[in-house]
């Protein structure tokens, strides 16, 4: 009997939660990813870490650096998996040129936000981002703690 595949057409693979804490997102883009076969299999198992990743523009091309994809134990013996291999991102030339101009401005960088499946292919959401100052990060922590306190108070009140 043939087994049914689950519909993971827009399923998230990994998120970079640290990026939202460290940066203000100006614009978001979706880029394709050039991967090897063992990397796709590892992504299906969720063996990826985006937190230290960043995007570099070189010679009119975009590359994802620092994204760690850990190989599976059952990887082929004739393949030499490199967990922190530089991966090429695929976008239209016009968009890359526009991003190059913006990244050269002071304070802007490109940060990967998440990896997800889209019609059977792995896509990477990237953001044109500006770094947060230390006091902005403290404000985020203070707001988060305040929300937790309110939730605790409401929860104990309902009991």
Backbone bond lengths (Angstrom), bond angles and torsions (degrees), N, CA, C in turn:
res aa  C-N    CA-C-N  psi(-1)  N-CA   C-N-CA  omega(-1)  CA-C   N-CA-C  phi
1 X - - - 1.448 - - 1.517 110.57 -
2 X 1.292 115.10 140.05 1.468 119.64 178.44 1.521 109.17 -80.87
3 X 1.322 115.43 137.50 1.464 118.57 179.31 1.516 109.79 -89.68
4 X 1.333 115.64 145.06 1.460 120.47 178.64 1.523 109.38 -81.73
5 X 1.318 114.93 137.09 1.462 119.32 175.46 1.518 108.40 -88.49
6 X 1.324 115.37 142.76 1.459 118.70 176.72 1.518 108.75 -77.13
7 X 1.313 116.99 149.93 1.457 121.93 -177.76 1.530 109.38 -83.85
8 X 1.323 115.76 97.94 1.465 121.52 177.19 1.515 109.76 -107.32
9 X 1.332 117.41 45.57 1.452 120.15 -174.21 1.526 112.76 -65.35
10 X 1.313 118.77 -33.34 1.463 121.21 178.77 1.526 111.44 -128.62
11 X 1.308 117.98 32.96 1.456 121.45 -176.93 1.528 110.41 -76.29
12 X 1.311 115.32 138.83 1.470 121.05 177.38 1.511 109.92 -77.41
13 X 1.318 115.96 140.10 1.454 121.53 177.21 1.521 109.51 -99.01
14 X 1.340 116.13 -49.91 1.466 121.02 -178.60 1.519 109.62 -153.50
15 X 1.333 115.98 149.14 1.458 122.76 177.00 1.521 109.93 -119.32
16 X 1.314 116.09 151.36 1.455 122.66 175.88 1.529 107.26 -109.50
17 X 1.327 116.60 84.06 1.461 121.50 -177.29 1.525 111.70 -69.92
18 X 1.311 116.39 -27.94 1.457 121.38 -179.83 1.527 111.32 -65.31
19 X 1.333 117.47 -30.07 1.463 121.60 -178.47 1.529 110.90 -64.99
20 X 1.319 117.47 -41.37 1.467 120.46 -179.64 1.523 111.10 -66.41
21 X 1.319 116.91 -28.11 1.461 120.88 178.70 1.526 111.38 -77.67
22 X 1.337 117.41 -35.48 1.462 121.50 -174.73 1.526 114.84 -93.06
23 X 1.349 118.74 -15.12 1.461 120.95 -173.87 1.515 112.52 -136.17
24 X 1.342 115.76 153.17 1.458 123.18 166.08 1.520 106.26 -93.64
25 X 1.342 118.25 128.24 1.453 121.29 -179.45 1.525 109.38 -89.04
26 X 1.334 116.52 124.70 1.460 121.98 177.75 1.534 110.14 -89.63
27 X 1.342 115.85 -54.57 1.465 121.47 -179.85 1.519 109.23 -137.21
28 X 1.331 115.79 153.60 1.467 121.34 178.08 1.523 109.55 -119.10
29 X 1.328 115.79 145.05 1.456 122.57 179.96 1.524 109.07 -136.96
30 X 1.329 115.59 156.97 1.456 120.71 175.79 1.524 108.03 -116.88
31 X 1.321 115.92 129.99 1.462 121.11 -178.63 1.521 109.95 -128.56
32 X 1.314 115.27 147.88 1.457 120.65 173.54 1.520 109.37 -77.48
33 X 1.315 117.03 164.97 1.457 122.32 -176.26 1.520 109.15 -129.64
34 X 1.340 117.10 132.18 1.457 121.42 175.99 1.525 107.26 -89.85
35 X 1.331 116.05 114.99 1.466 121.31 -175.71 1.521 110.93 -127.14
36 X 1.314 115.19 159.25 1.458 121.73 172.52 1.527 108.24 -92.70
37 X 1.318 116.43 166.37 1.464 121.19 -175.94 1.514 113.65 -59.76
38 X 1.336 117.70 -43.69 1.469 120.27 -178.58 1.522 110.77 -66.08
39 X 1.344 117.40 -28.22 1.468 120.24 179.06 1.526 111.09 -70.57
40 X 1.317 116.74 -39.15 1.461 120.41 178.46 1.525 110.07 -64.05
41 X 1.330 116.77 -42.42 1.463 120.24 178.53 1.529 110.85 -63.21
42 X 1.330 116.84 -40.46 1.465 120.28 178.64 1.529 110.90 -67.13
43 X 1.333 117.82 -35.70 1.465 120.98 177.66 1.523 111.27 -65.09
44 X 1.322 116.67 -36.95 1.467 119.69 177.55 1.520 111.19 -61.80
45 X 1.326 116.68 -30.53 1.466 121.98 178.32 1.526 111.98 -87.55
46 X 1.338 117.81 -5.81 1.460 121.30 178.03 1.518 113.97 80.16
47 X 1.312 118.45 25.96 1.471 122.91 -176.68 1.532 110.33 -92.27
48 X 1.324 117.35 59.26 1.460 121.28 -176.93 1.535 110.28 -137.30
49 X 1.329 115.43 149.49 1.460 121.79 178.01 1.531 108.36 -136.14
50 X 1.330 116.35 123.06 1.464 122.28 -176.25 1.531 113.63 -104.36
51 X 1.300 118.98 -7.94 1.472 120.91 -167.56 1.515 114.14 -59.58
52 X 1.319 119.39 -33.14 1.461 120.98 -178.52 1.526 112.16 -98.72
53 X 1.316 117.55 9.27 1.457 120.96 -175.47 1.514 113.30 -80.57
54 X 1.326 115.33 151.09 1.462 122.20 173.41 1.525 108.42 -151.43
55 X 1.335 115.93 164.68 1.458 121.51 -175.83 1.522 109.04 -112.09
56 X 1.338 115.60 135.75 1.456 122.25 179.81 1.525 109.04 -120.56
57 X 1.334 116.42 140.89 1.461 121.93 175.41 1.519 108.76 -104.50
58 X 1.351 116.44 120.69 1.464 121.88 178.99 1.521 109.72 -135.02
59 X 1.305 117.60 126.46 1.468 123.20 175.80 1.526 112.53 51.37
60 X 1.308 117.66 41.91 1.453 121.24 178.67 1.514 114.47 74.20
61 X 1.339 117.84 14.57 1.461 121.86 177.81 1.523 109.06 -126.24
62 X 1.329 115.95 155.82 1.465 121.47 -179.72 1.521 109.76 -111.18
63 X 1.334 115.15 139.27 1.458 121.04 179.54 1.522 110.08 -131.54
64 X 1.323 115.65 140.71 1.461 122.65 175.77 1.516 107.87 -97.66
65 X 1.331 115.58 119.68 1.466 121.59 -177.33 1.524 108.38 -117.78
66 X 1.314 116.33 142.32 1.457 121.29 175.33 1.512 114.83 87.36
67 X 1.308 118.40 -0.16 1.466 122.02 175.64 1.522 106.88 -81.88
68 X 1.311 116.01 120.18 1.465 120.41 -174.24 1.525 110.07 -101.70
69 X 1.343 115.67 119.47 1.462 121.93 175.37 1.519 106.33 -113.93
70 X 1.321 116.51 110.29 1.460 121.44 -177.40 1.519 110.42 -81.08
71 X 1.338 117.70 129.48 1.468 120.30 -178.89 1.526 111.46 -69.84
72 X 1.305 114.83 151.92 1.458 120.65 176.56 1.521 109.61 -74.17
73 X 1.317 116.69 157.26 1.470 121.50 177.65 1.521 110.83 -64.84
74 X 1.325 116.04 -28.95 1.465 120.67 -177.26 1.528 112.38 -90.98
75 X 1.343 117.52 22.96 1.464 120.64 179.51 1.531 109.81 -64.13
76 X 1.293 115.45 152.28 1.460 121.33 -178.10 1.526 111.02 -62.53
77 X 1.318 116.25 149.98 1.461 120.62 -178.08 1.523 112.37 -77.59
78 X 1.326 117.98 -22.80 1.462 120.10 -179.05 1.534 113.30 -89.61
79 X 1.325 117.12 -0.32 1.464 121.55 178.33 1.522 108.22 -106.89
80 X 1.322 116.67 133.39 1.463 121.87 176.31 1.523 109.10 -99.93
81 X 1.333 118.70 92.77 1.463 119.61 -176.55 1.532 112.21 -72.52
82 X 1.336 116.08 134.18 1.455 123.21 175.25 1.525 106.87 -115.18
83 X 1.328 117.10 112.08 1.467 121.98 -172.56 1.525 113.16 -64.69
84 X 1.324 118.40 -32.01 1.468 120.57 -175.98 1.538 111.58 -111.14
85 X 1.302 116.52 34.00 1.464 121.94 179.19 1.529 110.15 -62.03
86 X 1.331 116.68 142.81 1.461 121.72 175.90 1.524 108.40 -73.46
87 X 1.334 116.20 127.06 1.458 120.97 -176.70 1.526 109.79 -109.76
88 X 1.310 116.17 138.72 1.455 121.14 179.93 1.520 109.78 -83.60
89 X 1.334 116.25 137.64 1.462 122.07 175.83 1.522 109.07 -102.27
90 X 1.315 116.16 142.42 1.462 122.01 -176.84 1.520 110.81 -110.05
91 X 1.335 115.31 117.64 1.466 122.11 174.79 1.524 108.33 -143.11
92 X 1.326 116.67 167.42 1.455 120.54 177.83 1.529 109.86 -70.29
93 X 1.339 115.83 147.44 1.470 121.26 -176.74 1.523 112.22 -58.47
94 X 1.327 117.13 -39.42 1.466 120.55 -179.38 1.528 110.40 -60.43
95 X 1.324 116.37 -44.75 1.465 120.27 179.85 1.521 111.05 -64.70
96 X 1.336 116.73 -41.02 1.463 120.40 179.85 1.527 110.15 -63.73
97 X 1.339 117.64 -42.02 1.470 120.60 178.59 1.520 110.98 -62.84
98 X 1.318 116.56 -42.06 1.471 120.69 179.49 1.524 110.47 -64.54
99 X 1.336 116.64 -41.94 1.461 120.75 178.19 1.526 111.38 -66.31
100 X 1.324 117.46 -36.13 1.464 120.73 178.92 1.520 110.15 -59.86
101 X 1.315 116.92 -43.85 1.462 120.83 178.40 1.514 112.32 -62.65
102 X 1.334 117.03 -39.65 1.462 120.15 -178.73 1.519 112.53 -74.30
103 X 1.338 117.27 -36.08 1.467 120.81 -178.71 1.530 110.51 -68.75
104 X 1.331 116.53 -29.95 1.461 119.57 179.08 1.521 112.13 -70.46
105 X 1.338 117.79 -17.08 1.458 120.60 174.47 1.523 108.98 -68.01
106 X 1.304 115.67 155.43 1.459 120.57 -176.33 1.532 111.45 -66.74
107 X 1.316 115.66 130.20 1.457 121.04 172.36 1.514 116.27 90.43
108 X 1.326 119.16 -7.98 1.461 120.41 -178.59 1.522 110.93 -95.37
109 X 1.328 115.00 145.43 1.462 121.87 176.97 1.527 108.88 -148.02
110 X 1.311 116.78 166.16 1.463 122.14 176.64 1.516 108.73 -108.69
111 X 1.329 116.29 127.52 1.460 122.16 -174.40 1.527 109.06 -127.40
112 X 1.344 118.28 133.88 1.467 119.24 174.42 1.528 110.30 -73.95
113 X 1.319 116.42 133.08 1.466 121.18 -178.93 1.522 110.88 -96.89
114 X 1.342 116.06 -48.32 1.465 119.21 179.19 1.519 111.00 -157.83
115 X 1.316 114.83 165.84 1.460 123.28 170.97 1.518 107.01 -115.67
116 X 1.325 116.84 138.00 1.459 119.96 179.26 1.524 110.02 -150.42
117 X 1.345 114.75 163.42 1.458 121.82 176.18 1.511 108.49 -89.59
118 X 1.331 116.34 138.09 1.462 120.91 173.81 1.514 107.35 -141.57
119 X 1.304 115.62 111.85 1.474 124.36 -176.76 1.525 111.87 48.54
120 X 1.327 115.76 47.09 1.453 121.25 174.58 1.518 115.38 82.62
121 X 1.318 117.61 1.93 1.460 121.26 179.72 1.529 109.35 -118.37
122 X 1.332 116.29 152.03 1.457 121.12 179.25 1.523 108.81 -86.87
123 X 1.314 116.37 126.88 1.465 122.54 178.33 1.522 108.82 -119.40
124 X 1.326 115.16 152.26 1.459 121.84 179.46 1.522 108.11 -122.07
125 X 1.331 117.25 121.88 1.457 121.13 172.43 1.514 107.70 -83.35
126 X 1.335 116.22 125.49 1.459 120.18 177.14 1.520 108.23 -120.82
127 X 1.316 115.97 155.88 1.460 120.64 -178.23 1.514 110.43 -128.83
128 X 1.322 115.39 140.44 1.452 121.36 168.46 1.516 104.61 -80.99
129 X 1.319 116.60 115.91 1.461 120.24 -168.41 1.517 111.37 -129.31
130 X 1.326 114.36 155.41 1.456 122.25 175.40 1.523 106.83 -121.29
131 X 1.316 116.95 134.59 1.456 121.59 -176.60 1.524 113.20 -64.11
132 X 1.326 115.78 143.01 1.460 121.37 177.44 1.525 109.72 -85.58
133 X 1.311 115.29 146.45 1.458 120.71 173.81 1.533 108.58 -78.61
134 X 1.317 116.30 164.43 1.469 121.42 -176.68 1.527 111.58 -60.32
135 X 1.349 117.72 -39.33 1.465 119.45 -178.74 1.525 111.58 -68.67
136 X 1.335 118.24 -29.45 1.459 120.81 176.12 1.527 110.84 -66.41
137 X 1.321 116.17 -39.03 1.461 120.82 178.60 1.523 110.31 -65.89
138 X 1.342 115.90 -39.75 1.465 119.78 178.19 1.524 110.98 -63.51
139 X 1.340 117.24 -38.35 1.466 120.99 178.04 1.522 110.96 -62.84
140 X 1.325 116.84 -39.69 1.470 120.82 179.04 1.523 109.68 -63.61
141 X 1.330 116.84 -44.67 1.471 120.85 179.68 1.524 109.97 -63.03
142 X 1.332 117.05 -43.09 1.464 121.13 -179.16 1.533 111.01 -63.04
143 X 1.333 117.42 -43.05 1.463 121.29 177.99 1.525 111.39 -63.48
144 X 1.334 116.70 -41.19 1.458 121.30 -179.58 1.528 110.30 -64.59
145 X 1.334 116.88 -43.50 1.464 120.70 178.46 1.529 110.88 -64.04
146 X 1.328 116.96 -39.50 1.458 120.69 177.85 1.514 112.19 -62.00
147 X 1.319 116.77 -42.07 1.464 120.70 178.27 1.524 111.06 -64.24
148 X 1.322 116.74 -38.68 1.472 120.39 178.03 1.524 110.79 -63.22
149 X 1.317 116.99 -42.92 1.465 120.84 179.65 1.525 110.91 -62.17
150 X 1.321 116.67 -42.95 1.465 120.63 179.25 1.522 110.04 -63.23
151 X 1.338 117.41 -43.00 1.464 120.66 179.18 1.523 111.33 -63.34
152 X 1.332 116.65 -41.18 1.467 120.05 178.03 1.521 110.97 -62.46
153 X 1.329 116.48 -43.42 1.467 120.92 179.83 1.526 111.14 -63.35
154 X 1.326 116.24 -42.81 1.469 120.06 179.52 1.529 111.23 -66.90
155 X 1.320 116.65 -38.16 1.459 121.15 -179.57 1.525 110.56 -66.29
156 X 1.326 117.48 -44.85 1.464 120.74 -179.66 1.521 110.83 -69.54
157 X 1.309 117.92 -28.15 1.452 121.53 179.52 1.534 111.89 -71.60
158 X 1.335 115.86 -32.09 1.471 120.26 -178.81 1.511 112.42 -77.49
159 X 1.297 118.68 -12.49 1.469 120.77 -177.82 1.481 112.67 -78.55
